[in-house]
């Protein structure tokens, strides 16, 4: 049974490390776990340890809202549309290598002074 948990532990350790670096880079002290993986108790436990060591706060969504990222993607589309961002269907593309840190976010007002360039 232990061998079945090793890939999960490794992947979660990688997620924790990336999250910790992001927190440091962005000057944040809280983490919100969402998506299907957000329901995983082991990930919540590991993330909680890291956040506590940094003096931060871990937030998680009700499991009913962690099942499908499709709802979150749709909400992002609604926000973009509300802020005048429209992409014609023939101009739309799909990229599995899309970097979310390169995405222009029109509706976000960052309290630490970061602005998309």
Residue frames relative to the residue before (quaternion, step in Angstrom):
aa qw qx qy qz dx dy dz
X 1.0000 0.0000 0.0000 0.0000 0.00 0.00 0.00
X 0.6057 0.5828 -0.3614 0.4037 3.60 0.99 -0.75
X 0.6501 0.5306 -0.3354 0.4282 3.61 0.93 -0.80
X 0.6163 0.5462 -0.3532 0.4440 3.62 1.11 -0.53
X 0.6856 0.4864 -0.2850 0.4606 3.59 1.10 -0.59
X 0.5370 0.6711 -0.4012 0.3166 3.60 1.11 -0.53
X 0.6649 0.4740 -0.3469 0.4614 3.67 0.79 -0.77
X 0.6350 0.5241 -0.3340 0.4589 3.59 0.97 -0.78
X 0.6590 0.5077 -0.3140 0.4576 3.60 0.87 -0.89
X 0.6560 0.5113 -0.3082 0.4618 3.58 0.97 -0.86
X 0.6704 0.4885 -0.2985 0.4720 3.58 0.87 -0.93
X 0.6687 0.4886 -0.3111 0.4662 3.58 0.90 -0.86
X 0.6163 0.5351 -0.3511 0.4589 3.61 1.01 -0.73
X 0.6379 0.5162 -0.3224 0.4719 3.58 1.04 -0.76
X 0.6477 0.5135 -0.3154 0.4662 3.60 0.97 -0.84
X 0.6392 0.5258 -0.3175 0.4627 3.57 1.01 -0.84
X 0.6648 0.5056 -0.3064 0.4567 3.58 0.89 -0.92
X 0.6614 0.4967 -0.3093 0.4693 3.59 0.90 -0.89
X 0.6509 0.5160 -0.3117 0.4615 3.57 0.98 -0.85
X 0.6523 0.5116 -0.3179 0.4601 3.58 0.95 -0.84
X 0.6472 0.5040 -0.3222 0.4726 3.59 0.96 -0.79
X 0.6449 0.5230 -0.3135 0.4608 3.56 1.00 -0.84
X 0.6288 0.5298 -0.3331 0.4615 3.57 0.97 -0.82
X 0.6715 0.4912 -0.2975 0.4683 3.57 0.90 -0.89
X 0.6752 0.5119 -0.2901 0.4450 3.56 0.90 -0.95
X 0.7664 0.3669 -0.1810 0.4953 3.58 0.96 -0.88
X 0.4407 -0.7184 0.4432 0.3054 3.58 1.26 -0.05
X 0.4376 0.6960 -0.4531 0.3445 3.57 1.08 0.70
X 0.1976 -0.7891 0.5676 0.1272 3.57 -1.19 0.47
X 0.7073 0.3852 -0.2808 0.5220 3.59 1.21 0.27
X 0.1838 -0.7621 0.6154 0.0818 3.53 -1.24 0.62
X 0.1427 -0.7536 0.6362 0.0841 3.54 -1.05 0.84
X 0.1909 -0.7763 0.5932 0.0954 3.57 -0.68 1.10
X 0.0595 0.7909 -0.6034 0.0823 3.56 -0.78 1.09
X 0.6380 0.5286 -0.3989 0.3929 3.56 -1.30 -0.03
X 0.7414 -0.4248 0.2922 0.4294 3.52 -1.32 0.15
X 0.6635 0.5024 -0.3061 0.4623 3.56 0.99 -0.81
X 0.5459 0.6387 -0.3825 0.3843 3.57 1.23 -0.41
X 0.6032 0.5600 -0.3474 0.4492 3.59 1.25 -0.33
X 0.5632 0.6332 -0.3846 0.3659 3.58 1.21 -0.40
X 0.4155 -0.7441 0.4756 0.2179 3.56 -0.57 1.21
X 0.6341 0.5311 -0.3425 0.4456 3.60 1.02 -0.73
X 0.6425 0.5008 -0.3306 0.4765 3.60 0.96 -0.78
X 0.6370 0.5223 -0.3297 0.4613 3.58 0.95 -0.83
X 0.6506 0.5198 -0.3115 0.4577 3.58 0.99 -0.84
X 0.6856 0.4822 -0.2857 0.4645 3.59 0.85 -0.99
X 0.6579 0.4993 -0.3098 0.4711 3.58 0.95 -0.89
X 0.6283 0.5597 -0.3254 0.4315 3.57 1.03 -0.80
X 0.6318 0.5263 -0.3255 0.4667 3.57 1.03 -0.81
X 0.6778 0.4925 -0.2990 0.4568 3.59 0.84 -0.97
X 0.6749 0.4968 -0.3002 0.4556 3.58 0.86 -0.96
X 0.6403 0.5231 -0.3249 0.4591 3.59 0.97 -0.82
X 0.6444 0.5229 -0.3201 0.4571 3.60 0.99 -0.82
X 0.6955 0.4374 -0.2601 0.5072 3.59 1.16 -0.57
X 0.4995 -0.6721 0.4176 0.3528 3.59 1.27 0.04
X 0.5217 0.6634 -0.3882 0.3701 3.56 1.20 0.49
X 0.4737 -0.6509 0.5239 0.2784 3.50 -1.35 -0.30
X 0.2263 -0.7519 0.6062 0.1262 3.55 -1.02 0.90
X 0.0843 -0.7786 0.6214 0.0224 3.54 -0.86 1.01
X 0.0360 -0.7844 0.6182 0.0358 3.55 -1.07 0.66
X 0.4774 -0.6691 0.5006 0.2717 3.51 -1.19 0.63
X 0.6104 -0.4846 0.4680 0.4166 3.52 -1.31 0.30
X 0.5736 -0.6413 0.3806 0.3389 3.59 -0.85 0.93
X 0.5609 0.6026 -0.3929 0.4097 3.62 1.14 -0.44
X 0.7327 0.4007 -0.2255 0.5018 3.58 1.16 -0.57
X 0.6345 0.5369 -0.3240 0.4519 3.57 1.27 0.08
X 0.4721 0.7182 -0.4206 0.2905 3.58 1.22 0.06
X 0.8376 0.0720 0.0427 0.5398 3.57 0.80 -0.99
X 0.3782 -0.7311 0.5236 0.2197 3.57 -0.79 1.01
X 0.4576 0.6970 -0.4437 0.3285 3.59 1.23 -0.23
X 0.6419 0.5159 -0.3253 0.4648 3.58 1.01 -0.78
X 0.6627 0.4924 -0.3115 0.4704 3.59 0.99 -0.78
X 0.6270 0.5212 -0.3331 0.4736 3.59 1.05 -0.73
X 0.6427 0.5166 -0.3164 0.4690 3.57 0.98 -0.85
X 0.6516 0.5095 -0.3211 0.4612 3.60 0.94 -0.83
X 0.6262 0.5196 -0.3392 0.4720 3.59 1.00 -0.75
X 0.6357 0.5244 -0.3216 0.4663 3.59 1.05 -0.73
X 0.6323 0.5212 -0.3233 0.4734 3.57 1.03 -0.79
X 0.6496 0.5072 -0.3206 0.4669 3.59 0.92 -0.88
X 0.6502 0.5134 -0.3228 0.4576 3.59 0.89 -0.89
X 0.6583 0.5098 -0.3043 0.4627 3.60 0.90 -0.92
X 0.6575 0.5177 -0.3077 0.4528 3.59 0.96 -0.86
X 0.7282 0.3845 -0.2272 0.5199 3.58 1.19 -0.50
X 0.6716 -0.5657 0.2801 0.3878 3.56 1.18 0.62
X 0.5155 0.6242 -0.4311 0.3984 3.60 1.20 0.14
X 0.0920 0.7894 -0.5952 0.1187 3.56 -0.52 1.22
X 0.0834 -0.7743 0.6266 0.0303 3.55 -0.96 0.93
X 0.3804 -0.7114 0.5401 0.2398 3.55 -0.72 1.05
X 0.6298 -0.5705 0.3740 0.3716 3.56 -1.08 0.77
X 0.6893 0.4825 -0.2918 0.4549 3.61 0.89 -0.88
X 0.6785 0.4568 -0.2927 0.4954 3.61 1.24 -0.28
X 0.5604 0.6229 -0.3867 0.3852 3.59 1.23 -0.15
X 0.0901 -0.7795 0.6192 0.0283 3.54 -1.19 0.67
X 0.2784 -0.7200 0.6055 0.1937 3.52 -1.34 0.23
X 0.0184 0.7916 -0.6097 0.0365 3.56 -0.92 0.93
X 0.3335 -0.7449 0.5435 0.1962 3.56 -0.71 1.05
X 0.6848 0.4521 -0.2822 0.4970 3.58 1.23 -0.26
X 0.3025 0.7746 -0.5009 0.2400 3.58 1.25 0.36
X 0.2473 -0.7666 0.5781 0.1303 3.56 -0.87 0.96
X 0.3912 -0.7455 0.4894 0.2271 3.55 -0.60 1.13
X 0.6292 0.5334 -0.3547 0.4402 3.61 1.12 -0.45
X 0.6595 0.4634 -0.3165 0.5001 3.60 1.26 -0.08
X 0.5046 0.6601 -0.4087 0.3777 3.57 1.29 0.10
X 0.3856 -0.6950 0.5567 0.2418 3.56 -0.91 0.94
X 0.0880 -0.7918 0.6044 0.0092 3.58 -0.70 1.12
X 0.2419 -0.8319 0.4890 0.1016 3.53 -0.20 1.32
X 0.7339 0.4636 -0.2321 0.4390 3.57 1.03 -0.75
X 0.6021 0.5796 -0.3662 0.4092 3.60 1.19 -0.10
X 0.1028 -0.7425 0.6598 0.0519 3.52 -0.91 0.99
X 0.2003 -0.8191 0.5308 0.0851 3.53 -0.42 1.21
X 0.4038 -0.7482 0.4837 0.2081 3.54 -0.73 1.10
X 0.6807 0.4647 -0.3121 0.4726 3.62 1.17 -0.27
X 0.6363 -0.6006 0.3131 0.3692 3.58 1.23 0.35
X 0.4759 0.6682 -0.4528 0.3492 3.61 1.22 0.14
X 0.0225 -0.7820 0.6227 0.0102 3.55 -0.97 0.84
X 0.5051 -0.6387 0.4876 0.3147 3.54 -1.08 0.75
X 0.1533 -0.7898 0.5868 0.0911 3.58 -0.96 0.84
